[in-house]
Amino acid sequence: MEKLIIDKTISTPMIHFDAAAGILEINGESYPENVSKFYMPILDWLKEYINSGADGFVMKFNIPFFNSSTSKILLMIFDMLEAEVQKGKHISVRWICEQENEIAIECGEEFKEDLEVLPFEIETYE
Amino acid sequence: MNIKKRVFKMDKIFAKENQVLEEAEKLIENNGFDSDSDCEKYRSLYEEYRTLLRQTVKVVHLADLVQHEMKTVSMELEKVSRTDALTNLYNRMYFMKKYIGEWKNAVRNGTSMGLLMIDIDFFKEYNDTYGHVPGDHCLQAVAKQLNCNRHRPRDVAGRFGGDEFVVLLPETDLSGAEMVAKNLLKDICRLDIEHKGALLYGKVTLSIGISSVRPKSDDRTESLIQCADQALYQAKKDGRNCFRVLAQESFKAF
């Protein structure tokens, strides 16, 4: 499967999806003007990756700020991963935030609250 | 037929959506369908709607969290942007905003406005004698007194820069402004802040320039400040610890 790598811009995060290396990272602020245009290829890549039988991977998110449309995308991703774990896959999420970014931590807790089986770890760094 | 009734936190603003869910659940439980396959289709749609609604509720909740934080930060920034960090008085930029606003008011209502330009006497010598930290304390003490002497809510005190302060007195003529200046000189003297570098008085004193104007629409807004500044120059020239007045009649000169 081809890698999906998108550079960070002022309003969109860096995307680093590498199936061979098992790396799935989203890193940076997210408030694109057109959220679906930016995220649809990402969601498609993820669906294809999962459908190809991928298992035992970790998705890392470090998104210090995101708009409401992005939060909808994130909920879609988490629900998709949750459904896969319910089917028996081993997938987990690491929600990474700066220690001082209380809002990002709180948002992580909000996402975690709705999940039943998907392991969702909130990690902070200084 | 069994349905998953996973409870999720829902605000009262989604009461109608919740009601739709409950009615759908009742329909499924009572099995009011022609066939099992219809019931299964309905159940699947119900669950999908439930998931999407949960996402929407969460999106709204997250947006509220972020907007509340941004509003708090924006209010803090606004306060910082209008305040002089050392003295807590308004900074020059915000003072000028208030000044322009009051000027327009005065033009519209035909009222007068007074202005005091204030300088700490021999402040450079104060810094040289006592150091910059005590210098900062001296600025803070003067600023505090300026604030205490600001009796009406619309009066505005600001730090213009360095040891220069300014007080704007809306709806105030020269005699009113003189009264404020007289009290200020007296109250600063009463603080009795030692100043060995000020040979004449041995303590911190002020020089004040006063002006007042009943502005017309074609007057330049800066002219009142320039006028008070000229009066301040005169007060310093005349020995300091005093105020001087430059009347409205002299105003056109600027």
Interface residues (C-beta under 8 A of the other chain):
Chain A: F65 S68 S71 K72 L75 M76 D79 E102 I103 E106 C107 E110 F111 E113 D114 E116
Chain B: R6 F8 K9 T51 R54 Q55 T56 K58 V59 V60 H61 L62 A63 L65 V66 E69
